[in-house]
Amino acid sequence: MPSEQPRRAPRRFGPFELISKLGQGGMSTVYKARDMRSSAVVAIKIASHLVVNDRYLSRRFELEYDLAHPLEHPCLVKVFENGKEDKIPYMVMECMDGPSVAQLLKERGALSEKEALDVALAIADALAYLHGKQIIHRDVKPANILLDAHGAAKLADLGLVKNLESLSKLTRSNLGLGTLQFVSPEQFDDARTADARSDIYSLAATLYVMLTGEYPFGKGGMAAMVTRKMRNDFEAPSKKAAHLPAHVDQAIRAGLDADRAKRPATAKQFADMLRGGVAKPAASTPTPAPTKSADPAPTPKAASVKKGGKERRGGMRYSVEVAANCRAIVAAAGKRWPGWIIDVSTSGLCLNCQRRFEIGSILEVSLNLGGDDNTITLVGKIRWAAATDKKSWLHGCEFTRPISEDDMNTIVAEYMDQTKLK
């Protein structure tokens, strides 16, 4: 008879006992935890060390709490408190008993019409509340919709929120924040143009997936997907979900219109359409007016050639925020260092790391796509290195063997799908 294995002592983080990991993203890890002060079970989001060492990311983490903590709505995951433990920021939230909609879809493929509409109407109500407070979520998707033990839905993860009344410039120009399959086309051009109708677009795309089990615009690279979105190139959900009521079909198609003036003007109007109470959305009033026109299909920036021949990437370069680790490949492979991939193309990447590697060195960069057995390793030659004002180094790496467009899109889409709270 095998001997009983010793039980591992619970992990502690400040006044919290960490029970299990709920999810992980580039900026943070979320744990189910017990507050030892009250014995309450909560979810605690702990910032990564990369957030601690990055002023921009630290401020974004703080902004999420500042905006989320005062909010009170039955369809929003409640944020209780925040703090720091050994200089590491954390945030304490309501712990949901059920799965995310993304997990449910992975198990079942699609939801029943009643289940999908119940979820969509609850999230529309939450969005109406947020928009009434001049807050745009910007990352509505199945992974950010959590269910309780009774199946009631709540919207989570305000990490990409935009406060229309704030003067903060934390949204970087020309950075398409959000998730590839669910984000509105105007956000690919400049995330600062997001307004209430951008959230409605994402909710319509989420409802499409819940009802059909398929993405409205399929899969593939960013440029191709944006083009399909700008052309309204998708099949009506009623062609994939039998017996879908005409008013639900019309609401989803209106919500997914590339021209946001043709989308429902408010989340309430979208909900009314789903209930069959509105036949056609009224002309919407921009809130706020976009800073750029979205007439042509926006495409990712092509890599520029830097003076002095430092960088020669000619493929499309994608802005990302991907946690990774790296090491120099020498006679005996060196120590691994944590890093942050800030852009990637088929021919190379740019890595932020606290250690400087020599130009000409061969660097091994590893990133995890979720799960212990799903790690990707990329190998590149360092073409240039530059110091930042944050006591770290940027490294421009050219892959020793270029990756395919499909492989790169898989990496980009996987990390755009990640959520800090699952």
N, C-alpha and C positions, 0 to 999 in steps of 0.2 A: 504494500500500500504506500503510494507516494506521500512524502511528508508535506504538510501544509506550508504553502509559501508565506513568508512574512508579509504582513500588510504594510504598504507604503504609507508613511505619515502624510497627512494632508498638507498641501502647500499653503503658505500664508502670504498675504500681501496687505501690509498695514493691519487694520482691524477686520480683514476679510479672510475667510477660509475658502480657498478655491476648490470647487467640487469637480467641475468638468469644463472642457473647452467647448464653446458654442460656435465660434467662428474666428477667422483670421483674415486680415487684409494687410495691405502694405503699411498702413499707418497705425494699426492697433490690433490687439487680440481681445476677444470678448469671452469671459468666463461666467459660468453659473457659479454663484458664490453664496456663502452664508455670512451675514453681518453678525459678528460675534458680540456686538453691543446690544443687539435686539433679537438675535436668532432668526431674523427675516431672511428669506431666500431672495436674492437679487441677481441682476446681471451687471457685471463690472467690465467696463471697457478700459483697457490699459494701453497707453500709448507706447509705440515702439521706441527704441533708443534713437532711431533716425529722426523721429519727431522731436525728441528732447534736444537734439543737436542742430535743429533747423528752425530758425526764427519764423519763417513763413508757415511751416507746418504746425509749429507750436501754437501760433496765433489762430490758425484755422481750427485746431482742436479746442482752444479756449472759446472761440466764437460759436462753435456748435453748442457748447454748454450754455453760454450766455443767451442764445436764442431759444434753446429748447427748454431750459429749466422753468421759465414762467408759464409755459404752455399747459393748458388744462383742457383735454378733450378726450372723450371715451374711445375714440378711434386713433389716438396717438399713443405710442409707447411713452410712458412717463419717465422723465429724468429727475432724479432726486437730489443728487449732490455731486460735487467734484472735489478734487484735492490733489496732493502730491505725496508720493512715498519715495524717499531717496531721490528726489528731483524728478521722478517719473510721474507725469500727469495721469489721472484716471477720472472716470465718470461712472456714477452708479445709476442704474436704470431698473425699471420694472422688468421682471423675468417672466417671459411668456412660456406657458406649459406646452403649447403645441408646436408644429413645424412651421417653417416659412412656406409661402405659396410655391416658391421655387422647388422646395423639397417635395411638396405634395405633387407637383406636376411631374417631377422626375419619377415618382413612384407610380403615378396613375396615367400620365400622358395628357389628360385633359380633365376638367371639372364638369360637373353637371351644370346646366343652364342656371338653375336656382343658386347653386353654390357660387358660381362665377359672378352672377349679378349681385348677390348679397355682399361679396367681397368688394366689388367695384363701387357699389353705392356707399358702403362704409368709408372707403378711401376717398371718394368724391366729397363726402361730408367733412372728412379731415382736411382735405385740400381747400374747401370753401372757408373753413376756419382759419387755416394758415394764410390764405390769400387776403382774407379780411384784415389780417394783421400785417399785410404787406410783406409776407414771407413766401418765397418760392422754393419748393423742395429741390427740384432739378435732378432727382435720381429715383423717380418712382419706377419700380420694377418688381417682379415676383419675389426676388430675394429680400426685398425690404418691406414686404408685407408679412407680418407674423400672425399666427393664429393662437388663440388660447385653447384651453381644454375643451371648450364647448364649440369651437369653430368660428368664434367671432374674430374679425380681422382688425389689426392695428398697423398703422404706418410707422416705420422705424427709420433710423439712420438719417439724421439731419446734417451729415458731414459735408454736403455740397450746397447747403441752403444759401439763399441770397436774400438779404434784407434790403428791400427797395428803399428804405428810409436811411440806410447806413451809408456813410461816406467811405467805408472800407474798400480798398482796391485789391482785396485778396483774390478776386477772380482774375486770373491772368488773361490778358487779351489773346485772342486767337487760340485758346485752349478749349477744346470741345469736351467739357466735363459731362459726365453721365455715362450711361451704358449703351454700347453700339446699337443693339437691336431696339432699344426703347427710347433713346434720346431723340428729340425733335430735330429736324434738319437745320434750323437756324442756329442751334447750339454747336454744331460742328464748325461753323464759321467763327463764332465768337460767343463764348459761354455767357458773357455779360448781357447779351440780348435776350436772355431767357425771361419770360413773363408767365402769367397764369396759364396762358394757352399752351405753353411748352409742357407744363405739368399735365394738362388735359390730354395732350398728344401721347405722353408716356403712359397715362392710365388707359387710354384707348388701345394702345399696343399691348399692354398687359392683359386687358380683357380679351383681346383677340387671341392671345396665347392660351389663356385659361379656357376659352370655349373650343378652340380648334386643336390645341396641342402643337401648333406650328407658329413660327415667327412670321409676321405679315410680310416682311421683305426678304425672307430667306436668310442665308448666311453668305459669308464672303468678306472681301476686303472693304475698308472704310470708303474708299472712293467710289466703288461700284454700288455700295449700299446707299450712300448719300444720293447718288444719281437716281437710283430707283425711288428713293423717298421723294426727291424733288419732282419726279414725274408721276407721283401717285401710282406707281407700278406695283399694285398688290391685288390679290383676288379678294372679292367681297367675302366676309366671314360666313355668310349664309350659304356659300358654295361648298364650304368645308364642314359646317355644323348643321346637320339636318334639322328642319323645323324651327330654325331660329326666327323669332318674330321680326317682321319687317322694320319696326321702329328701333329694335336693338341693332340690327344690321346698319340702318341709316346713321344711328348715333356713332357707331364705331368708325364708319367711313368718314363721317364729318370730322370726328376727332383726329383722324389720321391725315387730314388734308395738309399738303405742303404749304398752302397759303393760309397762314394763321388767321387772316381776316374771315375765312370761311369756316373756321372751327367754332364750336360753342364758345361764347364769350366768357363764361364762368363755369366753375365746377358744378354749381347748382343747376345751370342750364343743361349741362351734360347729363346730370342725374335725372333731370326731368325728361330728357329725351329717352333715356334708358327705361323710364317708367311708362313711356308712351304719351307723355303729356305735352311734348313740343314736337311739331312736325318738321320744322326747319330752323336751324340756329339763326339768330339775328346777327346783323353785322356787329363785329366786336370792336371795342375801343381799346387801343393799345395801352398796356400798363406794364412797364413804360414803353414809349416808342423805341423801336430797335435803333441801335446806333449805326448799323450797317444794313444795306439792302441785301436780301437773300435771293435776288433774281437768278443769277447763274448758280449752277450746282457747285457748292464749295468743295474743294478738294484739299487733302493734306498738303502741307508745304513740301516742295522738293528740297532736298539737301543742297545747301550752298557750298561753294568751294571757297575755303578760307585762304587768305593770303599766305604766302610762304609754303603752299602745298601741304598744309597741316592736315586737311581733311578732303577726301575725294569721293565721298559718298554721293552717288547720283540717283539713288532710288528714293521713293517716298519715305519721309522721316515722320514717325509718329511720336507725339509727346505722351509720355506715360509716367506713372509713379509706381515703380515695381521694386520691392525689396529683394535683395539678392546677396550672395556672398561670393568672394573672389579670392584667388591666390595666384601668385606668379608661378609659372611652370619652369622650374629649374632642375638641376640634376636630382635634387630631392625636393619634391613639391613643397612650396613655402606655406606658411601659416595662412589660414583663411581669415579674411577681413569682411565685416559687414559693409554693404554698399547700397546704392540706390540708382537704378537705371532710370534716367530722365528722358531719353529718347532712343528709338530703335528703328533700324531699316533692314532691308535684306542683306546689306553689306557691312553693317557695323552698328555700334551703339555708343552712347555716352554714359559713363558711369561716374557717380559721385561717391568718393570714399575718403575716409579720414587719413589714409596712408597714401603717400605718393609712390607710384611705381615708375621705374625708369622707362623712358621712351625706347621703343624697340623690343621691350619685354613681351613675352607671350603670356596672356592673362586668361585664366579659366574662370568663367562667370556662371554661377549656378542659381537657378530660380525654381521655385516649387509652384506647380499649377494646382495644388490641392491634393492632399493625401501623401502618405509616406513614399509611395512608389511612382510618383509623377513629377520627378525632378528633371529639368532640362539643363544641360550644360552647353554653354557656348564658348568657343575659343577664338580669341582675337589678338592681334598685334597692336600694341599701343603706339599710335601715331603722334599724339601730342598730349601734354598735360598742362593744366593751368590751376593756380591757386584760387580759392574763393575767399570771400570775407568772413566765412564761417569756420575757419580752421579746418577746411577739407580741401580735396583736390578733385578736379574734373579730369577724366581721361577719355580721349577719343580713341576708340578701338575699331580696327578694321578686321572683320572675320577672316580667319585663315581659309575658310571655305564658306562662301555666301550661302545663306539659307534661302529656301524657296519663299515665294510670296504667300503661298498657302500656310507654310509653317509660321511665318511672321504674323499673319492674320490670326492664326490660332492663339499665339502668345498674347497679342494685343487684345483680342476679344475675351480671352479667359480672364485677363486682369481687369478689363473694364466691367466684367460680370461680377467681380468679387465685391462683397459687401463687408462692412466692418461689423455688422450684426446680422446673424443668420437665425 
